[in-house]
Amino acid sequence: MNKLPLILALTLLPLAALAQPFGRREPPQWRTDDGTPFVHDPVMARGEDGKYYVFCTGMGVQVLSSPDLKEWSREPSVFTQAPEWAEQMIRGYRGHTWAPDISRHDGLWYLYYSCSTFGKNESAIGLAVNKTLDPTADDYGWQDRGLVIASRRHKDCWNAIDPNLALDEEGQPYLVFGSFWDGIQLVRLSQEDLQTPLTEPRTIARRWNHAYTIEEVDNPQNFEIEGEDTIEAADNAIEAPFIIHRGEYYYLFVSQDYCCRGRRSTYRTVYGRSESIEGPYLDKEGTRMDEGGGTLLYGPDEQYYGIGHSAAYELDGQWLFLCHAYDKDTNGKAVLFLRTLSFDPQGWIVTER
């Protein structure tokens, strides 16, 4: 199995820029000298024009395109200004939008996105739709449909970020999401709009072997303090879920440990599988992922400090896996990590570094 080349990326915006209106902000700088630019939390789709489009964290959701997964171009952001509803709902959110998810249903592209601030679970997931991914098309234009689900501080023991839309064999849509607190959550969505939750969030993966409670979350002794009024669930460092369906199994990918720390990032990607989209998901040793299980897929190695926030797609009969990896050659910058996936006769994933 051949490795696909590392691909494009986007430099992180200076913190000072985040306080400015979109119209006054300088565009991000792209690396073009060696073909290895930077991204964070990438997802991918192939558009009607045959190009590959990568959506990733950034002001208004950043977008890249490529005809061949080798040469990349910058495209317009999804939003030219922050969604007003999200600014009003999420204190401190000013348009730096995280962890999108992209997929096509019934003639429309559905893009779910995260609105939050670092380390807090006052967060919201929104939805925007478009008829095409080609920004030169006459019918191109993102329409924001607003809120899907939100989490409230000191009331919800989960965090409404890192969404991924998944369908079961009958076409029933589910949204999987979550970061820290009590782990990865799953809700069933309405088939009418792919937006309205029909069930309460339910934990399908966590790092610990018991459910967290609001009392535990609100007790500072249980958590790592990262600044005034900011907490992280230190024992439950899990986030960024993504579900695929192949054969008789649904596969759940999650990221464990810590992102966003450059050379101190420790991200690793693990997975489990289930015969039902609702779980339970088991790792290769038979441990449930809602009891701390997870089979290692990629993690820190000789080239990367951490590898995580993954997505996977079947294109032309080949499964592609992508995420971001904190590259040692660039002092811990997050580069796009793209590989092929295959499966052994028992249905477990086979990788090659």
Backbone hydrogen bonds, N-H to C=O, Kabsch-Sander energy under -0.5 kcal/mol:
donor,donor_aa,acceptor,acceptor_aa,energy
7,I,336,L,-1.2
10,L,38,F,-9.9
11,T,29,Q,-1.4
17,A,14,P,-0.9
18,L,14,P,-0.8
18,L,15,L,-0.8
19,A,16,A,-1.1
20,Q,17,A,-1.7
24,R,21,P,-1.4
25,R,21,P,-0.7
25,R,22,F,-1.2
32,T,30,W,-0.5
39,V,9,A,-0.5
39,V,334,A,-1.8
43,V,55,F,-2.0
45,A,53,Y,-1.9
47,G,45,A,-0.6
47,G,51,K,-2.6
50,G,47,G,-1.8
52,Y,66,S,-3.5
53,Y,45,A,-3.4
54,V,64,L,-2.1
55,F,43,V,-2.2
56,C,62,Q,-2.2
57,T,40,H,-2.5
58,G,97,T,-2.2
60,G,95,G,-2.7
61,V,58,G,-1.6
62,Q,56,C,-1.8
63,V,75,E,-0.6
64,L,54,V,-2.5
65,S,73,S,-2.4
66,S,52,Y,-2.0
73,S,65,S,-2.6
75,E,63,V,-2.4
78,V,60,G,-0.7
78,V,61,V,-1.8
79,F,60,G,-2.2
87,E,83,P,-2.0
88,Q,84,E,-2.1
89,M,85,W,-1.6
90,I,86,A,-2.8
91,R,89,M,-0.7
93,Y,90,I,-1.7
97,T,58,G,-2.2
97,T,95,G,-1.2
98,W,114,S,-2.1
101,D,112,Y,-1.9
103,S,110,Y,-1.5
105,H,108,L,-2.8
108,L,105,H,-1.7
109,W,130,N,-3.3
110,Y,103,S,-3.5
110,Y,108,L,-0.5
111,L,109,W,-0.6
111,L,128,A,-3.1
112,Y,101,D,-2.1
112,Y,110,Y,-0.6
113,Y,126,G,-1.9
114,S,98,W,-2.3
115,C,124,A,-2.9
120,K,117,T,-1.7
123,S,121,N,-1.3
123,S,151,S,-1.0
124,A,115,C,-2.1
125,I,149,I,-2.7
126,G,113,Y,-2.4
127,L,146,G,-1.7
128,A,111,L,-2.6
129,V,143,Q,-2.4
130,N,109,W,-1.4
131,K,139,D,-0.6
137,A,134,D,-1.8
140,Y,137,A,-1.4
143,Q,129,V,-2.9
144,D,142,W,-0.5
145,R,127,L,-3.2
146,G,127,L,-0.8
148,V,125,I,-3.0
149,I,125,I,-1.2
151,S,123,S,-2.4
155,K,152,R,-1.6
156,D,152,R,-2.6
161,I,159,N,-2.0
164,N,176,V,-1.6
166,A,174,Y,-2.6
168,D,172,Q,-1.9
171,G,168,D,-2.0
174,Y,166,A,-2.8
175,L,187,V,-2.7
176,V,164,N,-2.6
176,V,174,Y,-0.5
177,F,185,Q,-2.3
178,G,161,I,-2.7
180,F,238,I,-3.2
182,D,157,C,-1.4
183,G,180,F,-3.0
184,I,205,A,-2.7
185,Q,177,F,-3.5
186,L,202,R,-1.4
187,V,175,L,-2.2
189,L,173,P,-2.5
190,S,196,T,-1.9
194,L,190,S,-2.0
198,L,188,R,-3.8
199,T,188,R,-0.8
202,R,186,L,-1.3
204,I,184,I,-2.7
205,A,184,I,-1.0
206,R,289,M,-2.6
217,V,213,T,-2.4
218,D,214,I,-2.7
219,N,216,E,-1.0
222,N,219,N,-2.2
223,F,220,P,-1.5
224,E,232,E,-1.6
225,I,223,F,-0.6
226,E,230,T,-1.5
230,T,227,G,-1.9
231,I,119,G,-1.2
232,E,224,E,-1.1
234,A,232,E,-1.4
236,N,233,A,-1.8
237,A,234,A,-0.5
238,I,236,N,-1.9
239,E,255,S,-2.3
240,A,178,G,-1.0
242,F,253,F,-1.7
244,I,251,Y,-2.0
246,R,249,Y,-2.7
249,Y,246,R,-2.0
250,Y,274,S,-3.3
251,Y,244,I,-2.8
252,L,272,G,-2.5
253,F,242,F,-3.1
253,F,251,Y,-0.6
254,V,270,V,-2.5
255,S,239,E,-3.1
256,Q,268,R,-3.0
257,D,237,A,-2.1
264,R,261,R,-2.4
265,S,262,G,-1.8
266,T,258,Y,-2.3
267,Y,258,Y,-1.1
268,R,256,Q,-1.6
269,T,298,Y,-3.2
270,V,254,V,-2.4
271,Y,295,T,-1.7
272,G,252,L,-1.5
273,R,282,L,-2.4
274,S,250,Y,-2.3
279,G,276,S,-1.8
282,L,273,R,-2.8
283,D,287,T,-2.2
286,G,283,D,-1.8
289,M,281,Y,-3.1
291,E,288,R,-1.3
292,G,206,R,-0.8
292,G,289,M,-1.0
293,G,288,R,-2.4
295,T,271,Y,-2.9
297,L,269,T,-3.2
298,Y,269,T,-1.2
301,D,304,Y,-2.2
305,Y,326,Y,-3.1
307,I,267,Y,-2.0
308,G,324,H,-2.5
311,A,322,L,-2.3
313,Y,320,L,-2.2
315,L,313,Y,-0.7
315,L,318,Q,-2.8
318,Q,315,L,-1.6
319,W,341,L,-0.7
320,L,313,Y,-3.4
321,F,339,R,-3.3
322,L,311,A,-2.7
323,C,337,F,-1.8
324,H,308,G,-2.2
325,A,335,V,-2.6
326,Y,306,G,-2.5
327,D,325,A,-1.0
327,D,333,K,-2.8
328,K,303,Q,-2.5
330,T,327,D,-0.8
331,N,328,K,-1.2
332,G,327,D,-3.1
333,K,327,D,-0.6
333,K,330,T,-0.6
335,V,325,A,-3.0
335,V,333,K,-0.8
336,L,7,I,-1.0
336,L,8,L,-0.7
336,L,37,P,-0.6
337,F,323,C,-2.9
338,L,336,L,-0.6
339,R,321,F,-2.7
341,L,319,W,-2.5
342,S,350,V,-1.7
344,D,348,W,-3.0
347,G,344,D,-2.4
350,V,342,S,-3.6
